[in-house]
Amino acid sequence: MINFAQTFIDALSLGSLYALAALGIGLLFGILRLINFAYGDLITLGAYALIIPSTEAVATLFIGGWPWFMVIIAVAVIVVAAALLSDLLVFRHIRRADPATLMIASFAVSFVIQNVILMFYGSRPKSVDLWSNLNYQIAVSGLRIPLLQIVTILATLVLMGGLTLLLKRTALGIQMRAAAEDFRMARYLGVRGNLVIGLAFAISGVLAAVASLLLLSQTGTLSQTMGVPLMLFAFIATVVGGMGSLIGAATGGFAVAFASVFLQAYLPDDLRPFRDSFVFGIVILMLLFRPAGLVPTKALVERV
Amino acid sequence: MLEVEDLAVSYGGTTALAGVAISVKEREAVCVVGPNGAGKSTLLAAIAGGVPPKRGRIRFDGKDLVGMRAENIARLGISLVPEGRHVFGTLTVEENLFIGTYAMSDQRHAQRDAEQLLGYFPRLKERWRQPAGRLSGGEQQMLVIARALMTRPRLVMVDEPSLGLAPKIVDTVYSTLLALRAERGLTLLVNEQSSDRMLKFSERIYVLRNGRILLHGNTADLQDGEAITRAYFGFDEHHTPATSEAAA
């Protein structure tokens, strides 16, 4: 029982991270039909922003040494700026392109960001000690829960709550939902296209910034591809949840994390190295039965 | 008020409009009739900024609209109700209605305008907090017309409001449009496939076919319908009548 509860909390914490990243991807896809593979590199960028640029093996903290709320704000500003810049320099010029073209452009942006990081920081992975006191474990009736897991879950709840409020209760949020459903009709009614797209990039940037801080405090290691696996799982999460649905993206994030963590815990020892194959096998099976994902969206069905 | 000259639009290699000219005066009700695929929807979309013209001029109050963004054209006071209704299905009726006023940060009259429009469309009030996707086709048509009027446009363009609706509901839609026009001094530009209804509804008619205006006149002069039928079915053209196309 203790074992199960421990695994459950592990899954909840990993699912939070996936859900955060999946929401960022899902938001952009909903409005722009852009599957942004550069999203993982924004997460990487957020983590690298914490240290002083140098090619030396030892990392020297820069922003990372500031008080925690300053760190969050500074990293958010940097990642949001990078996200908006990617729109301004690349995606804005191919607004009318089809989704496949957009996706390939995002691969290009991804390579550029990775190589810029390579140029300024070198290719060696660096270890960084961010918020190591979060590794403190709280003992609750036989369970040992790292503080970081609680912080991850809480941060995700706060961001999801905030996002929900923004989308449901504010004039700007309602315009975003309208634009996600039918972009052209929204513009016929006066909704400013570049405003809602900019806002979508900005929000996805904030989500990426928080994801990068949580990821780095977990792993403690910087590498120029550190965001890629998270992006990949988050992308799978949006597909599982149903492309174009934000509730689906969050649900998908948790679903993928639960499958992954529980397989890790309960698969026979010999099969554990192949855990991801099992996860993806389940994903394929699920998509065979529900090709539109867990939360299908009508908007997408109409457009395809 | 609206002047379109020599307008040409093509999608890829296909020509949708080839040198179309129309004009609409303040407070007029003008109608564009033509068979399916004639280019009617493209004409309205081009005016609203939804598709870029290949050449030609579109002027509204003397201002050139070509190259302007759709959202800025909406701000000038042009509202398009596109074909196929396009409600935001996951948004509530209320949210749908207020999108335009949110976008143009024009909340001053929004509440009162909504009340007034709901007088015309009482069904919408009953469905106020429901997702618009659950409304019937007729209710959705009412919603998109009310939604288009919320931003107080001067020119309202409606693309085939009768498509897929029962004749009785179509009558309601048109009588409401006429009542709103009288009350607010609206200018209307409406697309339809059938010309019969338009002979009662509009003051002037353009017949559009294969991307060209084939006939234009005052509705009063076209009441026998003969000339419209000829233009509509292509009997005036130089080549042999395209009967198969007309049947479609």
Interface residues (C-beta under 8 A of the other chain):
Chain A: A171 L172 I174 Q175 R177 A178 E181 D182 R184 M185 A186 R187 Y188 L189 G190 V191 R192 G193 T297 K298 A299
Chain B: A48 G49 G50 R69 A70 E71 A74 R75 S79 L80 P82 H86 F88 G89 T90 L91 E95 N96 F98 I99 G100 Y102 A103 M104 S105 G133 R147 A148 T151
